[in-house]
Amino acid sequence: MTFTDQLARATRQNQSLLCVGLDPEPSKFPGAWAGDASRIFDFCAAIVDATKDLVCAFKPQIAYFAAHRAEDQLERLMAHMKAVAPDVPVILDAKRGDIGSTAEQYAREAFVRFQADAVTLSPFMGRDTIDPFLAYADKGVILLCRTSNPGGNDWQMQRLADVPGQPRLFEHLAHLAQTEWNTTGQIGLVVGATFPAEIARVREIAPTLPLLIPGVGAQGGDAEATVKAGLTEAGTIVVNSSRAVLYASRGEDFAEAARRVAMATRDQLDAARA
Ligand SMILES: O=C(O)c1cc(=O)[nH]c(=O)n1[C@@H]1O[C@H](COP(=O)(O)O)[C@@H](O)[C@H]1O
């Protein structure tokens, strides 16, 4: 089954556009686990168990594991998600991007070592850096397009004088991703919830691509505006929230609190559907 099909099924089954981002920071763990990096798996598994019927995807961010020499815990977590939530696709947030020979290793890391269903990539180095990921049929390949951070303006909003119509960089990328780069139908785009006007613009240029939209919750993006701008019959959205869910409570009730916030966010996104 392709990543797009998996996503459609989980969205339907859980009636959810919400992706819970797994960005474990030991300093924010509850009670006796605080500061203990050996509890990364336990913390994330508890969040997964508490939210697995409320989400259309999970998105572990690899840096939060690698920074603590906890890639083995990420491997366990990937296996755990497949065991307890086999219908929920997992997007490995790695934001990789390098020449083809190195990209082959990054693709192997994401899809063979960690068994992810999709991966985030930086498209800055061009089409050939994406190809090794597309070689894994059925896997999703999600390219940074219009990111949620303020510095996204530095490059992504610049106009390309040499391209007809002088599109902004993110507009040109959305066009390439929808057309000539998407030979296998595996590509999606990242667009920040902090910029609803640009979500609408990307949706106009890329009507059928799945959009991963981070930035609701801790970054203050508007859930309702996000859904109105991004969701259409032909194009689905995956709206990520990490810290607002993970750290809803720093007490022993952290998993129940995470569930409450995830449910409220899921319901808010659902209510905004046309
Ligand atoms: O690719 C991403 O997931 C991503 C792209 C982007 O433009 N902005 C962005 O915040 N992210 C990621 O989405 C998550 C947002 O986390 P919260 O702000 O805590 O919800 C983090 O894991 C970021 O690395």
The ligand as an SDF file (V2000), in Angstrom:
LIG
                    3D

 24 25  0  0  0  0  0  0  0  0999 V2000
    9.2970   19.2490    8.5910 O   0  0  0  0  0  0  0  0  0  0  0  0
    8.7590   19.5460    9.6630 C   0  0  0  0  0  0  0  0  0  0  0  0
    8.1380   18.7180   10.3050 O   0  0  0  0  0  0  0  0  0  0  0  0
    8.7770   20.9560   10.0810 C   0  0  0  0  0  0  0  0  0  0  0  0
    8.7980   21.8970    9.0630 C   0  0  0  0  0  0  0  0  0  0  0  0
    8.5700   23.2480    9.3640 C   0  0  0  0  0  0  0  0  0  0  0  0
    8.4770   24.0890    8.4700 O   0  0  0  0  0  0  0  0  0  0  0  0
    8.3890   23.6070   10.6510 N   0  0  0  0  0  0  0  0  0  0  0  0
    8.4150   22.7010   11.6830 C   0  0  0  0  0  0  0  0  0  0  0  0
    8.1940   23.1070   12.8430 O   0  0  0  0  0  0  0  0  0  0  0  0
    8.6790   21.3830   11.4140 N   0  0  0  0  0  0  0  0  0  0  0  0
    8.7850   20.3840   12.5100 C   0  0  0  0  0  0  0  0  0  0  0  0
    7.4980   20.2520   13.1190 O   0  0  0  0  0  0  0  0  0  0  0  0
    7.6090   20.1280   14.5450 C   0  0  0  0  0  0  0  0  0  0  0  0
    6.8820   21.3080   15.1940 C   0  0  0  0  0  0  0  0  0  0  0  0
    6.8600   21.1530   16.5810 O   0  0  0  0  0  0  0  0  0  0  0  0
    5.9080   22.0270   17.5220 P   0  0  0  0  0  0  0  0  0  0  0  0
    6.1800   23.4610   17.1870 O   0  0  0  0  0  0  0  0  0  0  0  0
    6.3550   21.6580   18.9000 O   0  0  0  0  0  0  0  0  0  0  0  0
    4.4910   21.6170   17.2400 O   0  0  0  0  0  0  0  0  0  0  0  0
    9.1030   20.0480   14.8410 C   0  0  0  0  0  0  0  0  0  0  0  0
    9.4740   18.6840   14.8500 O   0  0  0  0  0  0  0  0  0  0  0  0
    9.7500   20.7340   13.6580 C   0  0  0  0  0  0  0  0  0  0  0  0
   11.0430   20.2350   13.4080 O   0  0  0  0  0  0  0  0  0  0  0  0
  1  2  2  0
  2  3  1  0
  2  4  1  0
  4  5  2  0
  4 11  1  0
  5  6  1  0
  6  7  2  0
  6  8  1  0
  8  9  1  0
  9 10  2  0
  9 11  1  0
 11 12  1  0
 12 13  1  0
 12 23  1  0
 13 14  1  0
 14 15  1  0
 14 21  1  0
 15 16  1  0
 16 17  1  0
 17 18  2  0
 17 19  1  0
 17 20  1  0
 21 22  1  0
 21 23  1  0
 23 24  1  0
M  END
$$$$
